[in-house]
Amino acid sequence: MRKGFTLVEIMIVVSLVVILVSLAAPGLLRSRVIANEGAAIGNLKAVNNACQLYHMDNNQYPDSLASLSVSTPPYLDSVLASGEKQSYSFAYNFVSNDSFTVNASPLSTGLLRGRYFYLDESGIIRAKSGSPAGPDDETVK
């Protein structure tokens, strides 16, 4: 009698591995989206803190995200000030000396792209699925 595995045994093992991977993959992908959303919320909080500190020092909000990273010491890290970080794009809008808005949009497209976020000088972060968030959308807790 020869030692080894039969073709049927190998096919059963391979099919079990495929089934296990297909069950685990969606959960892993969703956890990545949730992690990116958490990072976007954290980055929006950092932008808000930097804008508030800038406003206290200069009696107005900055004209752009980039201006938050060029001061000494910088209010914001240069990666976030460039407008893209951790799978999100951050669009800063200077409204007036006492007002600003920031929109955070997921960079990837497809089923698992994540929520859109909105922030203004109030410091309240708002979220919406499917399209850019605005001042009337649900607040993030």
N, C-alpha and C positions, 0 to 999 in steps of 0.2 A: 504494500500500500504506500502510495506516495504522500509526502507531507506537503502542506500548503493550503491555500484558500481556493475555493471554487469560484467561478465567475458569478454565480448566484449570490454567494456570501459577500463578495466585494460590492456588487450592485446594491445589496440591502444596506450595507454600511454607508455607501456613498449617498443613497437616497435619504437615509436618516440624517446625515450631516447637512444635506441640502434643506431638509425640512426644518432643522434647528436654526440654520442661518436665516431662512426666510421668516421665521417667527421672531428672531432677535433684531433683524435689520431695521424695521420701522421704529421700534423703541429707541434704538441708538440714534437714528436720524432725528426723531422728535426731540430727544434730549439735547442734541446739538443746537436745534432751533431755540429751545428754551434757554440754553446757556448764552446764545448770541443775543436774545432779547434781554436777559439779565445784564449782560455787558453793556448793551445800548442804554438801558435805564441808568446804570452806574455812570456811563459817560455823559449822559444828559445832566445828571446831578453834578458832575465835575464841571461841565460847561456853565451851569447855573451858578455854582460857587465862584468860578472864575469871573463871570460877568458881574456878580454882586461885589466882589472885591475890587474889580476894575472901576465900577461905578462909585464906590466909596472913595477911591483914590483920585478919580478924575472928574467926578460930578457928571458923568454921562456913561452910557454903555458903549462898548467898543463897536467900531464900524464893521469888523469882520472877526472870524475865528482866528485868522492868522495874526491879528494884532495882539491876541492874548498870549502868543508864544514868543514874540520878539522883545517884550519888555524885560527888564532886569530887576528882580528875578522874574521868570515867566509865570504867568497865571495858569497856563495850560501846557501840556506836553505837545511837542511839535507834530506828532503823529495824529492826534485828535484834532489839532488846529488845522491840519491839512484838509480835513473834511471827510475822511474815511478811516474807520477803525472797526475791527472785529465784525466784518460782514455787514456793516451799516454805513450809509452815507449821511452826513450831517450837513444840513443847509441852514446857515445862519442868516437872519434878516434883521438889519438895523432899521427900526421903525422911527424912533426919535431918541433924543437924549435920555429919556426915561422909559423907553420901551424897546423890546426886542422879541423875536420869535426864533425857534429852532425846530426844524423838522428832521426826524431820523427815519430813513427809509432803508429797507433791506436791499442789499446789492444783488442777491440771487433771485432768480425767477423760478416758478414751478410751484408744486403743491406745498412744500415745506419752507416757504420764504420768511415767515414770521410776521409780526404786527408792525404797523407804522406808529411812530410816536411824535408828540408835539409838546413843546415847552415854551413858556413865555416868562416875562419878568416876575410873575407871581410865584414861580418855582414849582407849580403844579404840573406834573407830567400826565399827558392824556394819550390814550391808545385807540387804534382802530384797525380792524382787519380788512385787507383787500385794497385799501386806497389810503392816501395820506390823511393823517389825523389833523384835527383842528381844535379850536378853543371850546367847542360844544360836545366833544366826544367824552367817553368815559374816563374817569381818573384812574391812574395806576396807584395801587396802594403799596 
